[in-house]
Amino acid sequence: MKPPPCFDEPETRRKIEDICAQNSIDVKLLMELCEVIQSYSGSGRKEGVMSDITGCIDTFLDRSSEKR
C-alpha cells in the first residue's frame, strides 16, 4: 500500500511527526492505519476493514514488544 499524500510532503510529514511525538502516538502505526482507510475509501465496501485495522494494531504491538 502507498501512504497517503500527506506523508509524502516533507513539511506536512514533519508536522505530523511533531504532533505524534507530543501525544505519544507511533507515526508508523498512524501511517499504516491511514493506508488502510485510504484503500477502502470510495470502494463502498466495509468487509475486511476491521480485520485490516486489527492487523495494523497487532503488528504495532509486536513491534513494541520486540523493543522491550
N, C-alpha and C positions, 0 to 999 in steps of 0.2 A: 504494500500500500504506500501511497505517496502522502507525506504530511500536508496538512492544509497550507495554503499560500502564506498565511501569517507567520509561519515558521521559516519561510524562505527569505523574507526581508530582514536584513541584519538588525536594523534599529528596532523593528517590532519584536523580533525574537529576543533582543536584549531586554526590552520592557517586560515581556512575558517571563523571562528568567528572573528578573528582579522581583516581580510580583510573586512568583512561585517561591523564591527564597524568603521573602518577607512572611509568607504564610505557610512555610514548611510543606510545600507541595512539590512532588517529584516531577520535573519537567518532562522526562521521558514518558512517564505514565500519562500526563496530560496530553502529550502529543499522540500517543497511541490511542487514547480514548477519542480524541478529535478525529483521528483517521477512521476509526470505526464509524462514528456518527456521520462523517462525510461520505463514507462508502454506502451508507444506507439512505442518505439524503436524496429525496426525489424519486426513490425507487417505488414508494408506495407499499413496500413490504416491511413487516415487523419481525417476521420469523428469522431467528438467528441472532438478532441484535443483542439480546440479553446474554446469550452464551458467548458472543464475541467480547462483550464488555467484561464478563466474568473471567474470560481467558486473559484479558489485559491485566486485570487486578491480580489474578493468580500468578502471572509472570512477574509482576511488580513485587509481590510478596516473596516469591522465590529469590529474586534479585536481592531483596532486603535481607533475607535470612542468610544469604551467602556472604554478605558484607560483615556479619557479626562474627 
